[in-house]
C-alpha cells in the first residue's frame, strides 16, 4: 500500500484489489520468494549497503515468515512480494526499506517461478519413476502371461501382459526424460536484471544465481524480467507425460470392462453405481483418462496469456502462473494415483483365454515364406482364406483338407495347428523388442536401469534444492 503513495492518490477499492491480486496463487511460490529475497539481501551486504547484523536479523525474519500471512493479507498489497516486504519492514526496517533496491517484482517473480518449476520437474520425475517401477514390476511378474495385442482396436497378435505393461513403462520413461531436459532451460537466473532494462545498483548477478542454485543468468534484462517462454518447455514435457497417462488409463478401462475382464485391480480403485448395485466402475482410470485434455487446456491458456506482449512486464503475465501450477499438480496427483492402482494389477480371467487363434496366421504365412514354400503375398492370401473359413465355423480338418488341395505338403499342413496356439506363436518371435518372454525380460532389465538413473537424478535435484534453500536462508557466512 505504502509504495503507491508517491504517484497515486486514494486507496484501491477492496473488490478491485481482490480482482487484480495474485495472493491466492502466490502461495505456490512462497518458499521461492523467501529464498529470492534472502539472496537479494546477501547481494546488498556484499555491496556494503546493509550490515552483517541487519542481514542476520533479516534472514531470521524471512525464516520465521508466517505462512498464514498470505491468507490474511490485505488484498491491496497485491502479491506475495509486497506481503514479504511489509513483514520485513515491520521486523527489520533497515532491510525491509531497502528490499526493492535494484530488485523489481518483475525479475523477482520470474526467478521464483523458475525455481518452483525446476522443483516441480524433479518432483514429477521422481513420482513418475514410481509409476514406471510399478509397471515394470508387474511386467516382470507377468512376462509369460498370455495377453491379446490390438491394432485398429481389434485382436491383432498374441503377446504377453508383461510386454504390454513394459510398453507403457518405456513410453513413460521417455516422457520423463524429456521433462527432465526442460530443467536446463528453466535453470537460468533473471535476478539483478531490474524491472526492464537493468539497474544502476551494481548487483553481481552471477553470485546471486549461484546462491539460488541457478546454472547461470538470463543475459538480456528485458527477456529476464518479462519472458515466460521457458515455461513452455515445462508444459510441453507435462503434455507428453499426460499423453502416456491418458493412453494407459484408456487401456486399463477397456481391459477391466471386457467380458470376461482381461485385467483387474483392488476394489479401492473402483466405485459402484448410486442406483445399480451390480456395477463395478473403474473410476480412477476413468478420471486419469482426462489427463491429456486437462494439461492441454492449461497449455493453451498459458500460451494465450503470455502472448501479445508489448515491451516488458504486464500484469497479464500474472495470469500465466495458475495454469502452470494446475497442470503440474494434476499430473503429479495422477502419477501417484496410477502408481497405487498399478501395484494392485493382476490378470483377469480373460487374459490367457481370449486370444483369437487366427491372430497367429501372420506368422504361419511368414513360416511358409521362410521355408521356401510360397512368396509372402501368396501365403498372405492363403492365410486370409484360412481366417475366413475359421470365422465361418469351418472345422480345422476341413481347413487342412483345403490346404492339401492347394498343394501344400504334409509338414506344412500339419504346421498350421502350431500357429493356432498363441504361446507357440510368441515363441517364434525372433527380433529385438518382441513379446517373446525372454526378450520381454531383457528389455525390462534395460528399462529398470533407465528408471533408476532418472530416479537418482530427481532425488539429487530435490536434495540440491533443499540444501541451496537452507543455505541461502541460513546465517551470515
N, C-alpha and C positions, 0 to 999 in steps of 0.2 A: 504493500500500500504506500509506504513512505517514498518508494522510488518513483512514484507517479507525480509527486507534488511539484517537482521542478518545472514541468512542462504542461501538465494537465490540471484542470480545475474540477472540483467536485468528486464525489465518490461514484463508483460504478454501482448501479442497482444490483442487488443480490441475485435476482433472476438472470440478469445479463452476465454477471460474474460466473455463475454456475454454467452458463451456456458455453463460455469460452475457456473455462478451467479444465485442466488435464489432471487434477489431483487424483481422481479415481484410478486412472490408468497408470499414473506415475508410481504407484506402489510397487509395480513390477521392477522398476529400476532404482528403488530407494538405496539398496546396498551399493550399487554402482555410483550413484550420485554422491554418496558419502565418501567413497574412495576417490572420486574425481576431485572433490573439494579438499581432501587431505593432500593429494598430490599438488594441487594448486598452492596450498599454504606452504608446503615444503619448498616450492619454487620461490615464493615470496621470501622465505627465510634464506635461501641461497643467495638472493639478491640483497640481503640485509634490510629488507623492508619491514620485517617483524622479527622479534627476538626469539631465542630458544624457549624462554618461559611462555611467551604468548603462543608459540606453536604447540608446546606441550599441553597447555590448557585447552587450546582449540581442538587438538586431536582427541583429548578426553571427552570434550563436549560432543564431538562427532560420534565417537564410540557409544556415548550414552544417549544418543538421539532417540527419543521415544517414538516408536513406530506408530502408535495411535495418533500422533500429532497430525499425520496426513489426513486421517479420517475426520478429525475435529477442526481442521484449519478453516479459517475464513476463506471462502472461495475467491475473494478479491486478491488474495496472494497469488492466484493464477496457477502456480505449479509447484512441484517439489523443490525446485531450486530456490524459490523465494521463501518457502517454509523453512528450509535448512538455513538460509541466510538470516532470517528473523531469529531462529533458535540461537545461532552463533552470536548475533548482535546482543541478545539478552544474556548469554552465558559468558562470552569473551568479546566485549565490544571492540577491542583493538584488532581482533581477527575478523569479526563479522562486518565491521565497517569497511574493510579492505578486501572482502571476499570477491568482489566484482572487478578488482584492479587487474586489467589485462585479461579478464575472463568473461566472455559473454555467455548467456544461456545458450546461444547458438552453437558454439563449439563444445560447450559442456554437455548438452543433451545428446549431441551426436556421439560423443565419447561414451556416455553412459549406455546408449542404445547398442553401440558396437560391443561393449563389454558384456551386456546381457545376452546379446545374440551369440557371442562366442561361447558363453557358458551354456546357453540352450543347446548349441551344437553338440558340445560334449555330453550333456545330459541325454539328448536324444540318441546319440550314437551308443552310449552305454546302455540305455533302455532297449534300443534296437538289437543290440547283441544278445540281450536276454531272450528276446523272441527268437532270434536266429538259433541260439543254443537249444531252446525248446524244440524247434523244428528239427534240428539236426539230431537231437537225442531220440526223438520219435522216428526219424528217418532210419537211424541205425537199428532201432528195435524192430522196425517193420520193413527192413531191406528186402526180405523174401516174401512178404505178404502180397499175394496177387491182387491187382487193382486195375480197373479198366482205364485206358488213356483215351482222350477225346480230341477230335477235331470237328469243326463245324457243329459243335455241341452234340456229336454222335459218337458212339463207341468206335474207336479207330484202330487200336492195337493193344495187345496185352502188355502190362507193365507191373510195377510194384508200388505199394503205398510209400515206401521209403524213397523211391525215385521221384514221386510227385512232391513229397514234402521237401526233399533236397532242392528241387527246382525253385520253390518259393524262398528257401533259405539263401540260395545263390543270388537270386534277384534282390533280396533284401540287403544282403551284404554289399552288393554293388551300389545300391542306392545309398547306403550308409557311408560308403567310401566317397561317393560324390558329395554327400552332405558335409563330410569332414573336410573335403577340399575347399569348401567355402570359408573355412576358418581363416585361411591365409589372407583372403580378400578382405575379410572383416577386420583383421587384426592390425590396423594402422591407426595411429592416434591423430585426431583433429585438434587436440588441446593446444592452446597457445596461438591458434590461428586468429583469435579475436572474433568479432561479430561478422566480418565480411571480407576485409582486405588486409588483415594483420593488426598489430598493435605496437605502440611505441614503448610498451613495457617489455624489457628485454628478457623474456622467458627463454630458458633453454628447453626447447620443445622435445629434443631427444632425451634429455634427462627425465622430463615428465612422462614421456612414453615408456621409458624403462621402469619408472616407479610403478606404472599401472600394468606392466606386462605386455605392452604392445611391441611388435617387431620393429616398428619404425613409425614415420609420420605420413599423413596425407599432406603432400608438399604444398599444393596450391590452397591458399587460405579461403578462397571463395568456395571451392569444392569441399574443403574440410568442414566448413561451417554450415553448408546448406544441402549437400548431396546426400541422398539416401540410396544411391544406386547399389551400394554394397549389399543391402538387404535383399535385393532381387536374387542374388546367388543363394542366399539362405532359403528364401521362399521356394525357389525352383528345386532346391535339394529336398525340401519338405514335400513338394509336389511329387517328386519321384518316389519317395518313401510311401506317400499316401496311395500312389498307384498300385504298388505292391500289396499294401494292406487291403485295398478295395478288391483286387483280384483274388487274394487269399480268402477274404471273407465271403465273396461270391461263391467260390468253390465249396467252402465249408457249408454254406447254406444249402447248396444243391445236394451235396453228398449226404447230409443228415436228413434231408427231406425226401429222398427217394424211398421207394418201397420194393424190397427191404432196404434200409439205410446202408450206405457204404461206410459211413463213419458215425461215431458217437462221442459225446462228451459227458461230463458230470452234469447232474441236474441243475447245479448252481448257475449254469450259463444258458438255461432255458427259462421260459415263463409259460404260463398256461393262459387260456382264454378267460375273459370275465364271464362268459356265458357257455362256452363249450368245454366241459371238464375233461374231455379226452385229449385236448390239444397239448402239444409239447413244442413250443415255438422257439427257434434258435435266435433269440432277441439280441444277444451280444454280437453275434456275427452280422445280424441284420443292421444294427446301428453302425458297426465298423465299416460296413459296405458303403457308407456315405462319406468316407474319408476323402476321396478324391474331390467330390463336389464341394466339401467344406473348405479344403485348403485352396482349391482353385478359386473359389469365391473370394477368399481373403487376398489371394494374389492379385485378382482383378481389382479389388477395392484399393489395395495398396498402390498398384500401378497407376490408377487414375488419380489418386490423391497426391502422388509425388510428381506427376507430370504437369505441364502448363506453367512451370515456374518462370518468373521473370527476375533475373538477378539472383540475389541471395535469399536468406531465410524468409519464409512467410508462414503464418500460423496454420495454413493448410497442412503443413508437414506434421503438425501435432496429431492430426487425424490418421497419420500413417502408422503410428505405433500400435494401436489396438489390433489391427489385422495381424501384425507380427506375433503378438502375444497369444491371440486367439488360435492362430494356426499352429503355433508351437505347442501350446498346452493341449489342444485337441489331439495332435499327433502323439504326444508323449502319453497321454491317457490311453489312447487306442493301442499303442505298443504294449503297454503294461497289461491292459485287459486281455489282449490277444495272447500274450505270453502265458498268462494264468490259464486261459482256456486250452491252449495247445498242450500244456503239460498234462491235461487230463484226457487227451485224444486217444481213441482206440478204434480199431476196425469195427465196422458194423457187420451184421450177418450177410450183407450183400457183397462185401469186399472181395471175397475169393470165389464167389459163385456166379457173379453177374457178368463175367467176361464172355462176350459172344464168341464162340469158337471160330466163326467166319473171319474174325479180325486177324487170324493167323495166315490167311490166304496170301497176303502180300509177301510173306517170307517163303511160302510154298512156291510162288511164282519166281522169286529170286533163286531158290534152290534149283528149280527146273532150268534156269538160265545158267547158273554157275556150274551145273553138271553137264552142260552142253546139249541138253535135250531140245530146248526151244529158245528163240530170241525172247527178250523180256516182253516186248509188246504182244507177241503171240501167247506167251504164258499169262500175261495180264488178261487177255481176252478169255482164255480158257478158265482162269480162276473167277472171272466175272460170271461166267456161265455156271460154275460150281456154286457160287454165292446165291445166284438166282434160284437154282434148284433147291438148295437147302432152305432158303427163305420160303419157298412154296411148299415145304413139308416133305420133300423127297427124301427117301431113306438113303443112308450112307452107301448101302450096297448098290442102289441104282446109280448113284453118282460115280462109284467105282466102275460100274459097267460102262457108263458114258465115257470115262477116261480111257478105258481099254479100247472102246470103239474109235476113240480119237487118235489112237496109235501110240499111246504111252506104254512103256514096258511094265512088267510086273512090279519091279522095285519102285518105280515112280508112282504107280497106282497105290501101292502099299504105304508109301511115304506120306500120303495125304493125311492119314489118321494122326500121325505125329504132329503135323502142323495145325491140327484142330485141337490140340492140347496146349493151352496157354503157357503152362510152365515150361514145356519143351521149346516153345517158340522163343520165350525170353532167353533161354539158354543158347539160342543160335546167334543172338546179337553179338557182333564182332567189333564194334567201333568204340572208341573212347567216348565216354559220356552217355552210354546206353543205359537201359534199365536192367541189364543183367546184374544180379545181386552182388557179385564180387566187384563189378565196376561201380555200382552204386556206393558200396562201402569205401572203395578207393577215393571216389570223388568227395564223399563225406569227410574223409580224413583231411583233404586239402581245404575244404570249407571250414572245418574246425580250426585249423591253423590260422586261416584268414580272420575268422571270428575272434580268436584270441588276440591277434595283433590289433584289431580295431578296439577291442575291449581295453587292452593295455593303454592304447593311445588316449582313449576317452578318460580313463581313470587318472592317467598322468596329467591331462589337461585340467581336470577338475581339482586335483591336488594343487597344481600350479596356481589356479585361480584363487583358491582359498589362502594359500601361502602368500601370494602377492597382495591380496586384500588385507590380510593380517599385518603384513609388513608396512604397508603404506599408512595404515591407521594406527600402527603401534607407536611407541615412544620415539622421542627425538634421537636421531643417530648421527 
